Amino acid sequence: MSEPLLALRIESESTGTGEAFGRLEGDEPVARDTVTPRPARENSRHAQAHESAIKHVTGRARYIDDLPAPHGALHAMVGLSDVAHGRITRLDLGAVMEMPGVIDVITAQHIPGHRDIGPVFPGDPMLADEEVSYVGQPLFAIAATSYLEARRAVKAAVVEIAPLPPRFDPVAAADAGEFVRPTHVQMSGDWQQALEHAPHVLEAEQFVGGQEHFYLEGQACLVVPGEDEGVTVYTSNQHPSETQKLVAEVLDIPFHAVTVENRRMGGGFGGKETQAAPWACMAALLARRTGRAIRLRLPRAEDTRATGKRHPFHNRYRLGFDDEGVILGGDMTLIGDCGHSPDLSEAVVDRAMFHADNAYSLGAARVTGHRARTHMASNTAFRGFGGPQGMMIVEQAMDDIARHVGEDPLTVRKRNLYRIGRDTTHYGQHVDQYPLMVEIIERLERSSDYWQRRDEIRAFNRQSAVIKRGLALTPVKFGISFTAKHLNQAGALLHVYTDGSVMINHGGTEMGQGLHTKVCQVVARELGIDFESVRISATRTDKVPNTSPTAASSGADLNGMAARDAATQIRQRLLDFAAEHYQFDREGLHLENGKLVSDIGAVTPAVSWGELIQAAYLGRVSLSATGFYSTPLIHYDRDSGQGRPFYYFAYGASVSEVRVDTLSGEYRVERVDILHDVGDSLNPAIDLGQVEGGFIQGMGWLTSEELKWNDDGRLLTDGPATYKIPTFGDLPPIFNVELLEGHPNSQASLYRSKAVGEPPFMLGISVWSALRDALSSLTGYRVSPPLDTPATPERVLMAAEALRAGPANVGASR
């Protein structure tokens, strides 16, 4: 007899004791060896290394440009407009076709299906046809036999564009009624009466700059044509299902003919939520026309010019408050610079409006959001999705009010926090965990020695004429859910193989944030097996369909719950089967440490996971399940501007200390202390990394990352030589980061955890506020200086010079 395929526990027909062992022969698809999981230690539910960490550091992790392409693959390149606004009068590509290696060229006329690939609303042509709307807009695409030949060929195009007057000023656009989507208003109470009767009124304006995503892996895709009409698209992409839809519509084929796959991205930050799809559509069209695989990878400078950024905002407030600095009500206006098309701007400006209160009660307030159209690349999702820009205006107001009433900004911030009687937002959502914000701030005050350091800094600034130190503590209250209700759903597909190994697939995408790691932990926890027994496969539209983007900090909340649902189904089937097959008492049966065990009595023998799975397979128990989850309770009525758009809020606070040279504007961040709320953390190691990384990225947005265009609308900061993201040298020498423990989510989220992707980003606001604090010391803390962002050394120097020249003319006014 041949070697046994496996040893299987089978119930003895003669004794019914379950103690007999037999050998299984035959051709069933069972395993050669069973997987015997190691004990399910705490790492299956807590600190666990990133599932691809070793691949990352050894270079074995495959990104799009690492994937082997079929023989004969071509390289695509895109020709871009060098005019911000105009009409195309000539597009001659004859010379391009004659260039060495060129196989095909496409323009808008070659698109068989939809030409407009706007993700939500129309306005984004795949290739410009008659009119161009920004410098960097795609005009045509080519396929050539090499990357270098493709780059050379696009330069041979003859493009003539008759210029039209461009608009680059979003404030002027708003004044002229040039919007990509209608204006929206949220209102609570009689804000006009609140202003009229308030003892004090301040008003001010602020400019909040945009931000380049600067993902390490640029926009890239590989498209392989199938034997029928379909294509398989490998893409660095946060929203595979949307890309599937758009590719199908461009090619005029059914959705099922397009399969989109993504194993990992080299960063996304929102820049690949909608704006990865156009390149996949172009490559797919070239692949169908040539019958050959197509690689498309944008050079960094062209990637940066052709894609949108974080929305710059122009904000205004007019707020009334009492003698203690408590806001009674007022009016806020947010103008988002959306670029030339809607893209996701409706939702981005909505979220900015939702977060115009941050952690504070605005009283009777009106918040107005405008979506201005300018001749720029269409601005898009970016970590925080408008929330950071909305928070900035109220944080400026907190500093301004504090200087006006002669109090420390932290004191005024604490007085304005949500509390009993003031626990409902201006859009009608009850803030149920508001005491948590108070606790976070009080704990951070103590752990960071805020008040002792405040006294020391004031004393230092009195003695130092040039070098000024600043200190600020700012809170974060961030709503978790997609504000588009239908996106709050997710699916998962779980397989248990006959050796006991487990494969999970879900609709979320991995961009380095550890989502796949957390989902594997969830499955391991539900099945009582070791983390290493669970493997995750690439996100594919033919495994889990109709998925939402990995965005809005909801990746783990949604996809983790869907995976949990699938694992729960498998677990219940196994326990039901085991109770009958082994004649165990069903009550008390559970899976733990890689075994089937019982809490009832001491006579029930343990069955290993591998044995249980094989027995279940032979017992014809389905070992595959689809899971699904949709977020409950959320709703929002746009007509009334009221509702509950968020399932829950995540909280946090940070204290930053800076040292500023007021003669040069140069500064250093000396120390940062952070306490952040993640509920019951799914993985503290990953969550700490997200908090640290989010803070540094937020600090970069507000300090060094400056986008500059010339007068013709051409982006000048299109690479690392001119666009300065934070580096290792920008880390504060003292950087204390702590996760809040002992406060599970009040809502029934995944194991009572909270999202951690976006909320930490806004902790960086404390650096900007600390810079304003240092500058305010030039006036004895009587004036709150305006400081637009990014607060580069040049802007800091100009603010200091303005304060020295005449502080009475600087800052907020009645």
N, C-alpha and C positions, 0 to 999 in steps of 0.2 A: 504494500500500500504506500502511496506517496506521502510525503510529509504533510501533516495536518495543516489545514489553512488557519485554524484557530482552535483554541479550547473554549468551549461554550458550556455554561451551566444550563442544564435542561432538567426539567422536572421528571422524576422517575415515574413511569406509568404504574410500576408495581407498588411503590411505597408512597408516592405522593409527598415525599418529604422534601424534595428539592435538593437532596444531598448528592444525588448521582451525577456523574460527569460523563459525557460522551464525546465522540469526535464527529464533527460534521464533515460530510463529503458532498461534492456536487459543484455546480457552476454558479451558485448564487453570488451576487456582487458583494461578498463580505470581505473583511479586511484580512491581511496577512498577519498583522499583530494588532492587538488592541492598544489604544492609548490609555495609559494609566496616569491620570492627572495627579500632579503633586497636590498636597493639601492646599485648599483655597485660603491662602493667608490673607491678611488684611490688604495686601497689595491689589487684590481683585476689586477692592472698593475704595482704596485710598491712594497714597502716593505710588505711582507706577511710571516707569520711564516711558517716553514716547515710543509708540510701536515701531517707528522707522528711525529711531535715533541713531542706531549703529550704522544703518544705511546712509544716513545723512553725513555722518562724520567720516565715513570711509569712501564716500563717493559712489556707492552702489545704488543709491536711490535714483530711480529713473524719472526724469522730467521729459517734457515733450520732445525736446531736441535730442534726447538720449535714445529715443525709441528707434529701433531699426526699421527702415522703410523698405518696401518691396523693391525689387530690381527695376530700374528705369524710372524711379521717382523723380519728379521735377521740383524746382524751387520757384515759389511765387514771390513777387514783389509788387508793391502798390505805388502808383503815381499820385502825388498829392498836390492840391492847389497851393499856390504861393500868394494868393489874393484873398483878403478877408471877406469881401462882398463884391459880387459882380456877375456878369452874364458871360457864359462861354460862347465865344464867337468862332473859335476854331480849335478842333482837337484832332490833330493829324498824327496817327500812329503808324504810318507807313514805314518810316525809318526804324521804328521799334521792331517791327516784324522782320526787318532785314538784318538786325543785329545778330551776332553769333550766338547760337544756342537757344534762341527764342522759338518756342513751339506754339504758343497761343497768346492772344491778347483779348481781353474782354472790356466792354464798356456797358453803360446802362442798357443799351439797345440789345445786348446779348442775354439779358436776364429773361428766362422763360416764364417765371412766376411773378411774385410780388417784388416790386422795386423798393418799396418803403419797408424798412425793417425796424421801425420804432417799437420799443419793447412794450409800451403800454398805450401810448398815443402816437399817431402818425407824425412824421416830421424828420425822419432819419433815412434819406435815400441810401441804399447800399453803395451806389456810385452816383456822383452828381451828374445830372443830365443837362439842364439848361442854366442853372444858377448855382453859384458857390456861396457858402455862408460862413466860412472861416478858413484861416490859413491852416492847411493840414488836412482838408477834406479830401477823401479818396475820389479820384476821377476815373481811373482805369486800373486794371491789374494784369500782370503778365505771368507766364510760366516759361521757365528756361531750364536748361540742363544742369546749371550750376548756380549757386547762390551769387557768386561774383558776376557771372554773366547777367543774371537778373537785375542786380544793382546797377550795372552799367547800362542796361537796355532802357530802363525807365527814363534815364536822362536824355535819351534821343527823341523823346516825344516833343511835338510842337504844340504848345498850348497857348492860346490867346484868350484873354479874359478882359472884357470891358468893365472897368471898375465902376462900382456904385458906392454911394456914401455909406461907410460902415458905422455902426454904433457900438461903442465900447464901454459907455458909462451906464451902469444899471439904474442909477438914480434918475438920470435923464430919461431912460427908457420907461421907468415906472411913471414919471410925470407925464410922458407922452402916451401912456396907456399901451405900451408895447409889452405884452405878456405872453408867455408860452402856455399858461393856464390861468384860469380866473383867480382873482383875489379871494382870499378866505378870511373869515373873521370869527374869533372866539370871544365870548363876553360873559362876564358874571357880575350881576349887580349894576348899580347906577354909577358908572365910573366918572361921569361928568360931575355929578354931585359930590363924589368923594374928592375930586380935585378942587372943587369950588370951596369946600368947607375945611380942607386940610390946613393945619397951622403952617406947614412948610411945603413948598413945591420945588422940585428940581427937574431940570431937563438937560439932556445931553445926547450927543451922537457918537457913533463909533464905527470904524471900519474893521472888519475881521477878514483877514486874507485867506486865500485858498490854500491848497496843499496838493502836491504831486504824490501819487501813490508810491512810486519808486520801488515797486516790487523787484526782487532780484532776478526772477525769471520774467522776461517781457512777454508781450502778447505773442502766442505761438500756437500752431495747430498742425496736425498731420491728418490728411483726409485720404482714405483708401476707397476707390469705387468698388462696388460689389458686382456680382455676375448679372444681376438684374438692373433695376433702375436705382437701387439704393446706394448709400455710402456709409462708411464707418468713420466717425470723426473723433480723433484724439485731440483734446483741447485743454489748455490751461484756463479753467472756466469755473466760475462759482455757480452757474445756473445751467446745467446740462439740458434740462427739459426745455427751457426757453430756446436754447440753441438748436435743439432738435426741431422745434416748431418752426423757427425762422429759416433754417436750412431747407426744410421740407417745402415751405411756402415759396422760397426763392427758386427751388428746382421744380416746383409744381408737381410734387409727388406726395403720397400719404405720409403721415408722421411715422408709421411703422416701418417705412423704408429707410429711415435714418436712425442710426445707433450712435449715441454720443457717449464717450468713455473718458473718465478722468480718475487717475489714481492719486495724484497729488499736484499741488501747485507750489511754485517757488515764491509764494506771497500773492496776496490778492487785495486785501484791505478795502474791498468794494470796487476796485478798478476793473475787476473781471466779472462783475455781476451782470451787467448788460453789455459792456463794451468789449468783451471777448467774442461776442457772436458775429459781428460783421466780418471779421477775418476768416472765421470758419465758413461763412456763407460764400465768400469769394473763392476760397480754396476748394469748396465743394463744387462750385460751378465749373471751375477749371478742371477738376478731377473728372466730372461727368463728360465734359467736352473732349478731353484728351484720352480718357480711359486709363489714365495713369495716376499713381499716388502723387499728392501735392503736399510739399512742406511750405509753410508760410511762417516766417519769423521776422518781426519788424526790428530794424536797427533801433537802438535806444533813443536816439534823437527824434526819429520819425515816430516812434511809439509815443514819446512824450508830447510831441506837437499834435498828433492826430487824435489823442484821447482826452477825455474830460478830467477835471480835477475835483477836489472838494469845492463846494460852492463858496465863493466869497460872499460876505453879507455886509450890507449897510444897515445898521440898527439905530433906532431912536427910542428914547423913553421920555415920558413926562409923568412923574410920580408924586403923589402927595403922601406926607407922613407926619407923625406927631412929634412931640418934643423928645421922645425916647428913640426916635428913628424907626418906629414901626410903620410899615407901609399901610396906608389906608385904601389906596386904589390909584388908578392912573391909566395911562395909555402907552402901548408899545407898538412900534412898527418895525417889521423885519422885511428887508428887501433882499431876496436871493438873486445872485447873478447866475442865471441858468444856462447861459450860452444860447446857441441858435435854435434848440429844439427842446421839447418837454423831457425826454428821457425819463428819469425818475424824480424830476423836480417837484411835482405836486406833492409826493410823499415826503421828500426831503424838507421842503418848507413847512409842511404840516408838522413834522417832528420838531423842527426848530420852534414852532409856535407852542407845541405841547411842553417844551422844556424851557420856555421863557421864564418860568417861575423857579427853575432848579429846585432847591429844597425849601423855598419860602412861600408863604401865603401872600398873594398879591392883593387880597381884599377885593374890592369892586374894580374889576379891570377889563380893558379891551385889548386884545392882541390881534394885530392885523398882519397878514403875510402876503407879500407880493412876489410874483415869479417873473422877473424881468428878462426880456429877450435881448441878447447882445450877439455880435458877430464873433463869437468864440466857439471853440470846441464845446460840445454840450456837456456841461458839468454833471456829475453823476454821484453814485454812492461812494461814501468813504467812511471808515470807522467812526461811528457815532451818528452818521446819517442825518446831519442837520442839528442834532441835539447839542453838540458843542457850541455851534454858532448861536443857538438860541440862549444857552446858558450865559454866554459872555455878557449880554446886555444887563442882566440882573446882577451879575457879579460886579460889573462896573458901578451899578447903582448902589450896591452895598457899600463899596469904598467911598463913593461920593457922599452918601447920606452920613456915614460915620464922620467924615471930616466936617461936614456941615454942623452936626450936633456936638462935635468935640469928643467923640468916643472912639475907643479902639474898634477897628472894623470887625474883629471877632465878636465883640459885645453886640454890635448891631446885627450881625448875622444870626447870632443865637436868639435874639429877641424876635426875629422875623421867621424862625423855623415854623413849620406846620405844628399845630398843637390843638388841644381841645377847643372846640368852637371855631377854629380856623384850620380845618382838616380836609377841605375840599378844594380841588384845583379849579382854575378858571375855566376848564372845559368839563367840569362836573364829576370828576372821579374822586372818590374817597381815598385818602392816603391812610392805609390801615396800620402801617408799621412806623408811624412818625416818631414814637419814642426811641426807636432804634437809632435814628439820626442824632438825637440828643446824646444818647449813650456813646456813640462813636466819637462825637466831638469832645465830650468830656474826658473820655479815656485818652484821646490823642493829646488833648491839652496837658494831661498829667505826664504821659509817657514822653512827650517831646519837650517838657519844661517850657511850655509856650510863654507863660507870664514872666518867669525868671529871665528868659532870653529877651523878651520884649523890653524889660527894664534895662538890661545890659546893652541892647542895641540902641535904645534912645540915648543912653549915656554916651555911648561911642559916637553917635552921630553929632551930639553937641560939641564934641572935642575935635571931630574930623571935618575939615572944610571941603575936602575933595572926595575921599572915599566914603561912600554912604552904604549902610547895610539896611536890608529890608526883610520883613517877615510877614507871612500871610498864611492863614488857615482857611481853606475853602472846602465846602462840602459838595457831594454829588448825589443827586437822586435821579436815577435813569429808568425809564419805563421799558419793560421787556415784553415784546410781541411785535410782529409786523403790524403796522397801522392799516395795511390792507388786509381785512379779515380773512379772505379766502386763502392767503398764503400761510396761515397758521395751521398747517397740516403736514404730515410726513408719513412715509411708508418704509417698511423694512422687509427683507427676505432672509430667512434663517434656515440653514441646512445642518442637520447632524448626520455625519457619515457613520458607516457601520463599524469603524474603528474607534468611534467616540470623539473624533475631532469635529470641530464646529466651524462653519463658515457663515459670516454675517455680511449682508450688503444692505445699504440704506441710501437714502436720497441726498445726504449731505456730502459736502466735498471737503477734502483736507488741504489746508493751505499753510500747514505748519503749526496750527493752533491746538493740535492734540485731540480733535474731534473723534477720529477713528480710535484712538487709545481709549477714550472715555466710553465709546459704544462697546468696544470689546470688554471693558470692565463691567459694564451693565450686563452683558450676556453671561459672562463668567459668574457674576454674582447671582443671577437668577437661576442658573443651572447648577450652582454649587461646585463649579470646577475651577481649575487653575487658569489664570490669564493666558498662559502660553498655549492652552488647548484651543483657543479661539483665534481664528484668523479672519481678517477683513479683506474683501476684494474691492477692486476698483468700482467707483460709482458708474453705473451704466443705465441708460434709459430703457434697455430691454429687460432689466431685472426689477427695478422699482420705477414705475412710470409716474408722470405728472407731478414731479417733485417741485418744491419751492427752492429759491436760491438759498445758499448758505450765507446768511446775512442776519441783521437785526439781533445779533447775539443769541440766536435761537437754535443754533445747530445741535447742541446737546439736548436742550429742552425738548425739541420736536423729535429728532431722529433717535435720541436715546430712549424716549418713551415708546416710539414705534418698535424699536428693537426689544425693549422690555416686554411689550405686548406679544411679540412673536415668541420670545423665550418663555413667557408665561404659558402660552398655549402648549408648547412642547413639554414643559414641566408637568402641566396638568395631565396631559396624555400619558406620560411616563408613569406618574404616580397612580393613575387609574389602572393602567395596565399591570403595574407591579402588585397592586393590592389583589387583583384577580389571579395573576399568574403564579405568584409566590404564596398566595393565601395569607397575605399580611393584612393587619388592621389598617384600613385607609386613613383613619384619623391619626394624625401625628407623623405620617410618612413625609419625609422631605429629603432634599438633595443637599449634601454638605461634604466638603473636603473630598470631592470626587467619589462619593459613595451615596447609596440609597440607605438611609437610616430612619429609625423611628424613635419618637419620644415616648411611645406607649410600651411600658414594660421593658424587661432586659433580655427577653428571649428571642426577639426578632433579629436574625443575622443580618449583617451589613452586606450589601451587594455592590460590587465595584461599578463605576460608571460605564466602563467598557463592556462588562458583562450585561448590564442592564440594557444598553443600546442594542447589542446583538440579539438579545432575547426579544426586545421590542420589534426589531426588524423581522425576525422569524415569526413573530406574532402578528405581523402585518399592521403595525402601528405606523402612521405617517410621521416621519421624522423631518418634515419640512413645514414651515409656517410663514405666512405673511402677517406682518404687524402693521397697525395703523394708529395714528394719534391725531387729534385735533384739539386745539386749545379751547377750553370752555370759557364762558362768562363774558368774553370781550365783545364790544359793540361800539359803534360811533355813528352819530347822525350828523352828516355834513351840513344839512340845512339849518339845524339849531346850533351846531358847533359844540354839542354836548354828548357825553357818553363815557364809556370805560374802554379806551383803546388798548390798555395794558393789563396783562394778567397780574403782574406784580411789579414792584420797584426794587432795584438794587441800589444800595447805598455805599458811601465811602467818604473819606476825607483825607486831605493831605496838608502837611505843613512844609513850606519851602522857605529857605533863607538864602538871600543873595547878597553879593557884595558888588557895588557899582562904582566905577571910576567916572565921576561926573564931568571930567574934562575930556574924556575920549568916548564915553558911552560904552566902553567895554565892561563886561560883568562876568561873574562866576556864580554858579549855583553851588552853595557851600554844603547844604545839608537838606535832606528830604526825609520826612517821616510820613508813612502811609498806614492807615488802618482801613481795610476794605471788607465789605460784606459779600460773601458768596454763599450764604446759607450753610447747609451741611455740605462741605466741599466734596465733589466727586473725585478730585485728584489734586491735593494741595500742591504737589510739585509743579504740575502744569498750571494751576491757577496762579501761583506766585509768579511764574514766568510771564503769564498774561498781564498781571498787574504791573510788573516792572516794565515790560515792553510797552504796554499801553501808556504808562506815564511818560516814558521817554519820547514816544512818538507824539504825544500831546504837547510835551515841552518843545519839541522841534517845530511843530505847527505854529506855536505862539512866539517863537524866538528867532530861529535861524532860517526857516524854510520860506524863502521869499520868491514868489513868481513874478517875473518881469517880462513885459511885452514892449516891442517898439511901437512907434506911432502907426505903423501899418498893420498891427495886430499879429506880428510874428513873435512867437515865444522865444525869448533869449536864454532863459534858464532851462535848457533842454538836456542837461547831463550833469554828472557829478562835479565837473569843474566849475559850474556856475550855480548849481542848486545844492544847498548845504543841509543835508540831513544830519541829525546828531550822530556822533561817533563815540567810540569807547572813551575818548578823552573828555567828553561832555558829561559823563556820569558824575553825579555829586560824590565827593569823597566820603560823605556819610550818607548812606541810603538804607533806611530802616523800613522794611515792608512787612506787614503782619496781616494775616487773614483773621477776621472776626470769628470767634468760635462761640458755640453755645446758643446760636440764634438761627434755628432752621427757618426756612421759608414758611410764611404763614399760609401760602397757597400749596395745593397738592402738586407741586412740581416733581421732577425726577429726584426721588429720595430726599426731597425738601432742599435741594440745592438751588443755587441761583446762577444766572448767566454771568460770564466774566469776560466776554470778548470785547465789548465796547465800553462799559461803564468806567474802567480805569483810565481810559483816554482823557477824560475830562478832569482827572486829578491834576493834570498839568496846568490847569488854570491858576493854581496857587503860585506858580513861578511868575506868571504875568502880574498877578496881584502883588507879589512881593517886590517886583521891580517898581510898581507904582508907589508902594510903601516907601521904598528907598528914596525915590524922587520927591515924594511929599515931604520928607524930612528937610528938604532945602527951604521950605516955607514954615518950618516949625509944625508940620502936620496940620496946617490950616487949609491947604488947598489940595484937592484931588486932581492930579494932572491927567489930561487925556493922553492915551498911549495906544495908538492903533497897532494892529498886529499884521505880520510878525514884528515883535518888538526887537528889531535888530539894533546893534550898537548905534547905528546912524539915527534911528528913531529915538532911542534913549537919550542920545546927545542932544537932539533937537528939543526934546521935552525938557531937559535940564536947562538948556539955554533960554527957552521960553519962560521957565519959572524964575530964572535969575533976572531976566529982562523986565518982568512985570507980573508977578503971580496974581495980581488982582484981575488980570484979563484972561486968566487961564482957568479951565475947569468948568464945572457945571454952573448953571445960573438959574435964577428964579424965572 
